[in-house]
Amino acid sequence: MSRPLRIEFPGVWRLVMNRGRRGERVYDGYADYLGFVALLREAAGLWDIGIGAFCLMADHYHLLIHAPI
């Protein structure tokens, strides 16, 4: 069964999350966390996305983003 369509409107905040496959670790160490944050900052600048909050855990992450659609 497919998921319901999202309601789209400008200025919406979205929760984005991603998990490692089968609960595997996403980050191998502290350097990976720092690398992910640097990549996140670069991507946010390229795509004009605001990041309100983020939470990085060993096997997944959550992002609260604002995309001016």
C-alpha positions as CSV (number, residue, x, y, z in Angstrom):
1,M,0.0,0.0,0.0
2,S,1.3,3.4,-0.9
3,R,1.6,6.2,1.7
4,P,-0.8,9.2,1.5
5,L,0.3,12.3,-0.5
6,R,1.9,15.0,1.5
7,I,0.2,18.4,1.7
8,E,2.6,20.9,0.1
9,F,2.7,24.6,0.9
10,P,5.5,27.2,1.0
11,G,7.5,27.6,4.2
12,V,6.7,24.2,5.7
13,W,9.0,22.6,8.3
14,R,9.8,18.9,7.7
15,L,11.1,16.1,9.8
16,V,13.6,14.0,7.9
17,M,15.1,10.8,9.3
18,N,17.2,8.0,8.1
19,R,18.3,4.7,9.6
20,G,21.1,2.4,9.0
21,R,20.3,-0.9,7.3
22,R,19.2,-3.5,9.7
23,G,20.1,-1.2,12.6
24,E,23.7,-1.0,11.6
25,R,25.8,2.0,12.7
26,V,25.7,5.0,10.4
27,Y,28.8,6.7,11.9
28,D,32.0,4.8,12.7
29,G,33.4,7.4,15.1
30,Y,33.6,11.0,16.1
31,A,35.2,12.0,12.8
32,D,32.2,10.6,10.9
33,Y,29.8,12.8,13.0
34,L,31.9,15.9,12.2
35,G,32.0,15.0,8.6
36,F,28.3,14.5,8.4
37,V,27.7,17.9,10.1
38,A,30.1,19.6,7.6
39,L,28.3,17.9,4.7
40,L,24.9,18.9,6.1
41,R,26.0,22.6,6.3
42,E,27.4,22.5,2.8
43,A,24.2,20.9,1.4
44,A,22.0,23.4,3.3
45,G,23.9,26.3,1.8
46,L,23.7,24.8,-1.8
47,W,19.9,24.2,-1.6
48,D,18.9,27.1,0.6
49,I,17.6,24.9,3.3
50,G,17.3,26.0,6.9
51,I,18.2,23.5,9.6
52,G,16.2,24.1,12.8
53,A,17.5,21.1,14.7
54,F,19.3,17.8,14.2
55,C,20.0,14.8,16.3
56,L,22.7,12.3,15.3
57,M,22.7,8.8,16.9
58,A,24.9,5.9,16.1
59,D,22.4,4.1,13.9
60,H,20.1,6.9,12.6
61,Y,19.6,10.7,12.5
62,H,16.8,13.2,12.6
63,L,16.7,16.6,10.9
64,L,14.2,19.4,11.2
65,I,14.5,21.4,8.0
66,H,12.8,24.4,6.4
67,A,12.8,24.4,2.6
68,P,11.4,27.5,0.9
69,I,9.5,25.7,-1.8
